[in-house]
Amino acid sequence: MQWKVAGVLGVGHVIRFIAVVGFGIAQPFIDVVIHVLL
C-alpha cells in the first residue's frame, strides 16, 4: 500500500518539476510573443 502512495507522490513531483522547468524555458518566448502582440 505504501509503495503505491510513494509512486503517486513521485509521479506528481516529476510532473511538477517538468512543468516548472518547461515554463522557465518558455518564459522568454512568452514575453517576446506578448511584446509582439502588444
N, C-alpha and C positions, 0 to 999 in steps of 0.2 A: 504493500500500500504506500509506504513512504517513498519508494523509488519512483512511483507514479507522480506523486506531488513534486518531487525534486525534478523530474523530467519536464513537467508542465512549467515550473518556475524557470528552469534552464532555457526552455524554448522562448518563453516570454522575454527573458533577459536578452537573448540573442537577437530577437526581432527588434527590441527597443534599441539595442546597440547599433544594428544595421540602419535603423531609421534615423538615429542621431547622426551617424557618420554620413549617410546619404544626404541628409538635409544640410549638413555642414559643407559638403561638396557642392550641392546645388545652390546654396545661398548666393554666391556671387552671380550666377547665371540668372537667378530670380531677380536680383537687384537690377541687372542690366535690362532684362525684359520690362520691368516696371518703369525704368527711366525712359526706355524707347517708347513705351505706350503712352506715358505721360509727357 
